[in-house]
Amino acid sequence: MNKADLVAAVAGKAGLKRGDAARAVDALLGAVREALARGERVAVPGFGAFVVIETKEKKARNPQTGKEITIPAGKAVRFRPGKQLRESVK
């Protein structure tokens, strides 16, 4: 499912016009993006949680040249599915 499919599904389930559903999806994604940029956890009960984690610096190898490189420390986003989502996928 891509964004257009998601907008169509939201429009159908919520009884909205496609443009209104697109604005709602954009607003939701924007709010999640902004909260994660501030380092906040975004939890949706029954669905899951988005969390920002700190990654450590690590050594790796360039597969083409075999040369060792250093991957710097940074931040990454992880999604942890909620219990209801995990059970619905089984």
JOVEN-V558927 format. One record per pair of residues at least 24 apart in sequence whose C-alpha atoms are under 10 Angstrom apart, sorted by the first residue. I is the first residue (numbers start at 1). J is the second residue. D is the distance in Angstrom with one decimal. If there is no record, write none. Layout:
I_J_D, I_J_D
This chain:
36_76_9.7, 36_77_7.8, 37_75_10.0, 37_77_9.7, 39_75_9.4, 39_77_9.6, 41_77_9.8, 42_79_9.5, 43_79_9.6, 43_80_9.2, 43_81_9.6, 43_82_9.1, 44_81_9.4, 44_82_8.2, 45_81_9.6, 45_82_7.0, 45_83_9.0, 45_84_8.8, 45_85_9.7, 46_81_8.3, 46_82_5.3, 46_83_6.4, 46_84_5.1, 46_85_6.4, 46_86_9.3, 47_80_8.8, 47_81_6.0, 47_82_4.9, 47_83_7.5, 47_84_6.6, 47_85_5.4, 47_86_8.5, 48_79_7.0, 48_80_5.5, 48_81_4.1, 48_82_4.1, 48_83_7.8, 48_84_8.6, 48_85_7.3, 48_86_9.1, 49_78_8.2, 49_79_5.7, 49_80_5.2, 49_81_6.4, 49_82_7.2, 50_77_6.7, 50_78_5.7, 50_79_4.5, 50_80_6.4, 50_81_8.6, 51_76_8.4, 51_77_5.7, 51_78_5.4, 51_79_6.4, 51_80_7.8, 52_76_5.7, 52_77_4.6, 52_78_6.3, 52_79_9.0, 53_77_6.2, 53_78_7.1
